[in-house]
């Protein structure tokens, strides 16, 4: 499976090189100098208007290039590229070419980008990218990417990618990918893929794939595939496939296949096949409905309805074969054959019924019961090793009848 950690690492590195590395390069020689530069302060006790690189200010602060800033409360306007600001805290509005600081609270605007060493909280906007070494909370918008090493909570919008190494909560939209290491909850829309190393819950839509290494809940829609390494519950649609490594429940539709590694329940549709360990509910496929264990409910397929090691209970309909490793019960219709050790209820295979025990009614060209028949068979040729019922057909064979009654035309019976 695609690992979102790889995507995260590459995306973070690319944005960091584009935004943070040039800042560090400009100030490599001055990194050791933490003293602020000059400033002209027009105000009283740190309140008012400051022109220059004041370390702390409340009000309006205008500077060419920030370096060794401690805290600004109000409007911080910077025209040039920033230098080292490892502990800078901006509260209010921080506007500039590419603001860099530890924490941003309020409005943050970067013409190119903005980098937070710990957190963004509020409204953050960047022409290229927003990068946080910690969390992002609030509204975050970037032309290329929004990237957080921690949690990302709120509304996050990016032209290419929205990536979180932690949890992602809220509304997240990206032109290419929405990716989270710690799980996604909310509305996640991506042009290519929505990927979570944790769980996925809410509305998740992607042009190619919606993928989760954990459970998937809610409405998940993908142009190619919707895939979960855990359980899948809710509305799950995939242009080609819907796949869950564990259980699948709800409405699950795959253009080619719907596949579950464990139990599948609800309404399950596959253009070619519906496959699961066990199926409960309504399953429909262009070619085959297949369960390694049992099928309960309604199963409709073009060529085959198969329950390998368990019972097939309810309605089964196909142009080909209906088969079960243990029993077929309810109402089964097949264009060719119904085969099972035990058949109970109504069976209508056009060509042949093959059963060890029959309890009910079978209508077929050839009804072959190698054990005990209780009920009615109608066909051209009817055979029962032990008949306790009625046979109607051209040739009727009852192995437990005596003399001429063993083989009779039109009608044979044994009501004992």
C-alpha positions as CSV (number, residue, x, y, z in Angstrom):
1,X,0.0,0.0,0.0
2,X,1.1,3.6,-0.7
3,X,2.6,4.9,2.5
4,X,1.6,8.5,3.3
5,X,4.8,8.9,5.4
6,X,6.9,8.7,2.3
7,X,4.7,11.4,0.7
8,X,4.8,13.5,3.8
9,X,8.6,13.4,4.0
10,X,9.1,14.3,0.3
11,X,6.5,17.0,0.4
12,X,7.8,18.6,3.7
13,X,11.4,18.5,2.4
14,X,10.4,20.2,-0.9
15,X,8.5,23.0,0.8
16,X,11.1,23.4,3.5
17,X,13.8,23.8,0.9
18,X,11.7,26.3,-1.0
19,X,10.7,28.4,2.1
20,X,13.0,27.8,5.1
21,X,16.3,27.0,3.5
22,X,16.8,30.4,1.7
23,X,16.0,32.1,5.0
24,X,18.7,30.1,6.8
25,X,21.2,30.7,4.0
26,X,20.8,34.4,4.3
27,X,21.5,34.4,8.0
28,X,24.0,31.6,8.4
29,X,26.8,34.0,9.5
30,X,24.5,35.9,11.9
31,X,22.8,32.8,13.4
32,X,24.9,33.2,16.6
33,X,23.9,36.9,17.1
34,X,20.6,37.0,18.9
35,X,20.7,40.7,19.7
36,X,17.9,42.7,17.9
37,X,18.9,45.5,15.5
38,X,18.0,49.2,15.6
39,X,14.5,50.6,15.7
40,X,12.7,53.9,16.0
41,X,9.9,53.4,18.5
42,X,7.1,56.0,18.6
43,X,5.0,55.1,21.7
44,X,5.0,54.5,25.4
45,X,6.3,51.4,27.2
46,X,6.4,49.2,24.2
47,X,3.0,50.4,22.8
48,X,2.5,52.3,19.6
49,X,4.5,52.4,16.3
50,X,7.9,50.8,15.9
51,X,10.0,51.2,12.7
52,X,12.8,48.6,12.6
53,X,13.9,45.4,14.2
54,X,12.5,45.9,17.7
55,X,12.5,42.7,19.8
56,X,9.2,43.1,21.5
57,X,6.3,45.4,20.5
58,X,2.6,46.0,21.0
59,X,0.7,47.9,18.2
60,X,2.2,48.4,14.8
61,X,5.6,47.2,13.9
62,X,7.2,47.8,10.4
63,X,10.5,46.2,9.5
64,X,12.6,45.3,6.5
65,X,13.9,41.9,7.8
66,X,13.0,40.3,11.1
67,X,15.8,38.8,13.2
68,X,15.8,37.6,16.8
69,X,12.3,38.8,17.4
70,X,10.7,37.8,20.8
71,X,7.1,38.8,20.6
72,X,4.8,41.2,18.6
73,X,1.2,41.8,19.6
74,X,-0.7,43.6,16.9
75,X,0.4,44.2,13.2
76,X,3.8,43.0,12.1
77,X,4.7,44.1,8.6
78,X,7.9,42.9,7.1
79,X,9.0,43.7,3.5
80,X,12.1,41.5,3.1
81,X,13.1,38.0,3.8
82,X,13.3,37.1,7.5
83,X,16.4,35.8,9.3
84,X,16.6,33.7,12.5
85,X,13.5,33.9,14.6
86,X,13.5,30.7,16.6
87,X,11.4,32.0,19.5
88,X,9.3,34.7,17.8
89,X,5.6,34.8,18.8
90,X,3.3,36.8,16.6
91,X,-0.2,37.7,17.9
92,X,-2.6,39.6,15.7
93,X,-1.5,40.0,12.1
94,X,1.9,39.0,10.7
95,X,2.3,40.1,7.0
96,X,5.4,39.8,4.9
97,X,7.3,38.2,2.1
98,X,7.8,34.9,4.1
99,X,7.2,35.3,7.8
100,X,9.1,32.9,10.1
101,X,8.6,32.4,13.8
102,X,7.8,30.0,16.5
103,X,4.1,30.6,17.0
104,X,1.5,32.6,14.9
105,X,-1.8,33.5,16.4
106,X,-4.4,35.4,14.4
107,X,-3.8,36.4,10.7
108,X,-0.6,35.3,9.0
109,X,0.1,36.3,5.4
110,X,3.2,35.3,3.4
111,X,3.6,36.5,-0.2
112,X,5.8,33.5,-0.9
113,X,5.2,31.4,2.2
114,X,5.3,31.2,6.0
115,X,7.1,28.9,8.4
116,X,6.2,28.2,12.0
117,X,8.6,26.3,14.2
118,X,5.8,25.3,16.5
119,X,2.3,26.3,15.4
120,X,-0.1,28.3,13.3
121,X,-3.4,29.3,14.9
122,X,-6.0,31.4,13.2
123,X,-6.0,32.4,9.5
124,X,-2.8,31.6,7.6
125,X,-2.3,32.4,3.9
126,X,0.7,31.9,1.6
127,X,1.4,32.2,-2.1
128,X,3.4,29.0,-2.2
129,X,3.5,27.1,1.0
130,X,2.6,27.0,4.7
131,X,4.9,24.9,6.8
132,X,4.7,24.1,10.5
133,X,7.1,22.0,12.6
134,X,4.2,21.5,14.9
135,X,0.4,22.0,14.5
136,X,-1.9,24.0,12.2
137,X,-5.3,25.2,13.6
138,X,-7.8,27.3,11.9
139,X,-8.0,28.4,8.2
140,X,-4.8,27.6,6.2
141,X,-4.6,28.4,2.5
142,X,-1.5,28.0,0.2
143,X,-0.9,28.0,-3.5
144,X,1.2,24.9,-3.4
145,X,1.0,23.1,0.0
146,X,0.0,23.2,3.6
147,X,2.3,20.9,5.7
148,X,2.3,20.2,9.4
149,X,4.6,17.9,11.4
150,X,1.8,17.7,14.0
151,X,-2.0,17.9,13.9
152,X,-3.9,19.9,11.3
153,X,-7.3,21.1,12.4
154,X,-9.8,23.4,10.7
155,X,-10.0,24.4,7.0
156,X,-6.9,23.6,5.0
157,X,-6.7,24.4,1.3
158,X,-3.8,23.9,-1.1
159,X,-3.2,23.9,-4.8
160,X,-1.1,20.7,-4.7
161,X,-1.0,19.0,-1.3
162,X,-2.3,19.1,2.3
163,X,-0.1,17.0,4.5
164,X,-0.1,16.3,8.2
165,X,2.3,14.0,10.2
166,X,-0.3,14.0,12.9
167,X,-4.1,14.0,12.9
168,X,-6.2,15.9,10.3
169,X,-9.6,17.2,11.4
170,X,-12.0,19.4,9.6
171,X,-12.2,20.3,5.9
172,X,-9.1,19.6,3.8
173,X,-8.9,20.2,0.1
174,X,-5.9,19.8,-2.3
175,X,-5.4,19.7,-6.1
176,X,-3.3,16.5,-5.8
177,X,-3.2,14.9,-2.4
178,X,-4.6,15.1,1.1
179,X,-2.4,13.0,3.4
180,X,-2.4,12.3,7.1
181,X,-0.2,10.0,9.3
182,X,-2.6,10.1,12.3
183,X,-6.0,9.7,10.7
184,X,-8.5,12.0,9.0
185,X,-11.9,13.1,10.3
186,X,-14.2,15.5,8.4
187,X,-14.4,16.4,4.7
188,X,-11.3,15.6,2.6
189,X,-11.3,16.3,-1.1
190,X,-8.3,15.6,-3.4
191,X,-7.7,15.7,-7.1
192,X,-5.6,12.5,-7.0
193,X,-5.6,10.8,-3.6
194,X,-6.8,11.1,0.0
195,X,-4.5,8.9,2.1
196,X,-4.4,8.2,5.8
197,X,-2.0,6.0,7.8
198,X,-4.7,6.0,10.6
199,X,-8.4,5.9,10.1
200,X,-10.7,7.8,7.7
201,X,-14.0,9.2,8.8
202,X,-16.5,11.5,7.2
203,X,-16.7,12.5,3.5
204,X,-13.6,11.6,1.5
205,X,-13.4,12.1,-2.2
206,X,-10.5,11.7,-4.6
207,X,-9.9,11.5,-8.4
208,X,-7.9,8.4,-8.1
209,X,-7.9,6.8,-4.7
210,X,-9.1,7.0,-1.2
211,X,-6.8,4.9,1.0
212,X,-6.6,4.1,4.7
213,X,-4.3,1.9,6.7
214,X,-7.0,1.8,9.4
215,X,-10.7,1.7,9.4
216,X,-12.9,3.8,7.0
217,X,-16.2,5.3,8.0
218,X,-18.7,7.6,6.2
219,X,-18.8,8.3,2.5
220,X,-15.7,7.4,0.6
221,X,-15.6,8.0,-3.2
222,X,-12.7,7.5,-5.6
223,X,-12.4,7.5,-9.4
224,X,-10.3,4.4,-9.3
225,X,-10.2,2.6,-5.9
226,X,-11.4,3.0,-2.4
227,X,-9.1,0.8,-0.1
228,X,-9.0,0.1,3.6
229,X,-6.6,-2.1,5.5
230,X,-9.2,-2.2,8.3
231,X,-13.0,-2.1,8.3
232,X,-15.1,-0.1,5.7
233,X,-18.4,1.2,6.8
234,X,-20.9,3.5,5.1
235,X,-21.1,4.6,1.5
236,X,-18.0,3.4,-0.4
237,X,-17.7,3.9,-4.2
238,X,-14.7,3.1,-6.5
239,X,-14.5,3.5,-10.2
240,X,-12.7,0.2,-10.4
241,X,-12.7,-1.4,-7.0
242,X,-13.8,-1.1,-3.4
243,X,-11.5,-3.2,-1.1
244,X,-11.4,-3.8,2.6
245,X,-8.9,-6.0,4.3
246,X,-11.4,-6.5,7.2
247,X,-15.2,-6.2,7.2
248,X,-17.3,-4.1,4.8
249,X,-20.7,-2.8,5.7
250,X,-23.2,-0.4,4.0
251,X,-23.5,0.5,0.3
252,X,-20.3,-0.7,-1.5
253,X,-20.0,-0.3,-5.2
254,X,-17.0,-1.1,-7.4
255,X,-16.9,-0.6,-11.2
256,X,-15.1,-4.0,-11.4
257,X,-15.1,-5.5,-8.0
258,X,-16.1,-5.2,-4.3
259,X,-13.8,-7.2,-2.1
260,X,-13.7,-7.8,1.6
261,X,-11.3,-9.9,3.6
262,X,-13.9,-10.7,6.2
263,X,-17.6,-10.3,6.4
264,X,-19.5,-8.1,3.9
265,X,-22.9,-6.8,4.8
266,X,-25.4,-4.4,3.3
267,X,-25.7,-3.7,-0.4
268,X,-22.6,-4.7,-2.4
269,X,-22.3,-4.3,-6.1
270,X,-19.4,-5.2,-8.5
271,X,-19.3,-4.8,-12.2
272,X,-17.4,-8.1,-12.4
273,X,-17.3,-9.7,-9.0
274,X,-18.3,-9.4,-5.3
275,X,-15.9,-11.4,-3.1
276,X,-15.8,-11.8,0.6
277,X,-15.2,-14.3,3.4
278,X,-18.9,-14.1,4.2
279,X,-21.7,-12.1,2.6
280,X,-24.9,-10.8,4.4
281,X,-27.5,-8.6,2.6
282,X,-27.8,-7.9,-1.1
283,X,-24.9,-8.7,-3.4
284,X,-24.9,-8.2,-7.2
285,X,-22.2,-8.7,-9.7
286,X,-21.8,-8.9,-13.5
287,X,-20.0,-12.2,-13.4
288,X,-19.8,-13.8,-9.9
289,X,-20.7,-13.4,-6.2
290,X,-18.2,-15.5,-4.2
291,X,-17.9,-16.1,-0.5
292,X,-15.3,-18.3,1.0
293,X,-17.7,-19.1,3.8
294,X,-21.5,-18.3,3.5
295,X,-24.0,-16.1,1.7
296,X,-27.1,-14.9,3.4
297,X,-29.7,-12.6,1.8
298,X,-29.9,-12.0,-1.9
299,X,-27.1,-12.8,-4.3
300,X,-27.5,-12.1,-8.1
301,X,-24.7,-12.6,-10.6
302,X,-24.3,-13.2,-14.3
303,X,-22.4,-16.5,-14.2
304,X,-22.0,-17.8,-10.7
305,X,-23.2,-17.5,-7.1
306,X,-20.8,-19.5,-4.9
307,X,-20.5,-20.2,-1.2
308,X,-17.4,-22.3,-0.8
309,X,-17.4,-23.7,2.7
310,X,-20.7,-22.5,4.2
311,X,-24.4,-22.2,3.4
312,X,-26.2,-20.2,0.8
313,X,-29.4,-18.8,2.3
314,X,-32.1,-16.6,0.8
315,X,-32.3,-15.7,-2.9
316,X,-29.7,-16.8,-5.4
317,X,-30.1,-16.0,-9.1
318,X,-27.7,-16.5,-12.0
319,X,-27.5,-17.5,-15.6
320,X,-24.8,-20.0,-14.7
321,X,-24.3,-22.0,-11.5
322,X,-25.3,-21.8,-7.9
323,X,-23.0,-23.8,-5.6
324,X,-22.5,-24.3,-1.9
325,X,-20.1,-26.5,0.1
326,X,-22.8,-27.2,2.7
327,X,-26.4,-26.1,1.8
328,X,-28.6,-24.1,-0.5
329,X,-31.8,-22.9,1.1
330,X,-34.6,-20.5,0.2
331,X,-35.1,-19.7,-3.5
332,X,-32.4,-20.5,-6.0
333,X,-32.6,-20.0,-9.8
334,X,-29.8,-21.0,-12.2
335,X,-29.5,-21.0,-16.0
336,X,-27.4,-24.1,-15.8
337,X,-26.8,-25.9,-12.5
338,X,-27.5,-25.9,-8.7
339,X,-25.1,-28.1,-6.8
340,X,-24.9,-28.6,-3.0
341,X,-24.9,-31.4,-0.4
342,X,-28.2,-30.1,0.9
343,X,-30.9,-28.2,-1.0
344,X,-33.9,-26.8,0.9
345,X,-36.8,-24.7,-0.4
346,X,-37.2,-23.9,-4.1
347,X,-34.6,-24.8,-6.6
348,X,-35.0,-24.0,-10.3
349,X,-31.9,-24.9,-12.3
350,X,-32.7,-25.2,-16.1
351,X,-30.1,-28.0,-16.7
352,X,-29.4,-29.9,-13.6
353,X,-29.8,-30.2,-9.9
354,X,-27.1,-32.1,-8.0
355,X,-27.7,-32.7,-4.3
356,X,-27.2,-35.3,-1.7
357,X,-30.4,-34.3,0.2
358,X,-33.4,-32.4,-1.1
359,X,-36.2,-31.0,1.0
360,X,-38.6,-28.9,-1.1
361,X,-39.2,-28.4,-4.8
362,X,-36.8,-28.7,-7.7
363,X,-37.6,-27.9,-11.3
364,X,-34.9,-28.9,-13.8
365,X,-34.2,-31.0,-16.9
366,X,-32.2,-33.4,-14.7
367,X,-32.8,-33.7,-11.0
368,X,-30.2,-36.0,-9.3
369,X,-30.5,-36.6,-5.6
370,X,-27.9,-39.1,-4.5
371,X,-29.3,-39.3,-0.9
372,X,-32.8,-38.6,0.4
373,X,-35.5,-36.7,-1.5
374,X,-38.3,-35.2,0.5
375,X,-40.6,-33.1,-1.6
376,X,-41.2,-32.7,-5.3
377,X,-39.0,-32.9,-8.4
378,X,-40.2,-31.9,-11.9
379,X,-38.0,-32.6,-14.9
380,X,-37.2,-34.8,-17.9
381,X,-35.1,-37.2,-15.7
382,X,-35.6,-37.5,-12.0
383,X,-33.4,-39.7,-9.8
384,X,-33.4,-40.2,-6.1
385,X,-31.6,-42.9,-4.3
386,X,-34.2,-42.7,-1.5
387,X,-37.5,-41.1,-2.4
388,X,-40.0,-39.8,0.2
389,X,-42.0,-37.6,-2.0
390,X,-43.1,-37.2,-5.7
391,X,-41.3,-37.2,-9.0
392,X,-42.9,-35.8,-12.2
393,X,-41.2,-36.3,-15.5
394,X,-40.4,-38.4,-18.6
395,X,-38.3,-40.9,-16.6
396,X,-38.6,-41.1,-12.8
397,X,-36.2,-43.3,-10.8
398,X,-36.7,-44.1,-7.1
399,X,-34.0,-46.4,-5.7
400,X,-36.0,-47.4,-2.6
401,X,-39.1,-48.4,-4.6
402,X,-39.6,-52.1,-5.5
403,X,-40.2,-53.8,-8.8
404,X,-41.7,-51.8,-11.6
405,X,-42.2,-48.8,-9.2
406,X,-38.4,-48.3,-9.2
407,X,-38.5,-46.7,-12.7
408,X,-41.7,-45.1,-14.0
409,X,-42.7,-42.6,-16.7
410,X,-44.7,-39.5,-15.9
411,X,-45.1,-40.0,-12.2
412,X,-43.4,-41.8,-9.4
413,X,-43.8,-41.5,-5.6
414,X,-43.1,-42.8,-2.2
415,X,-45.0,-41.2,0.6
416,X,-43.5,-43.3,3.4
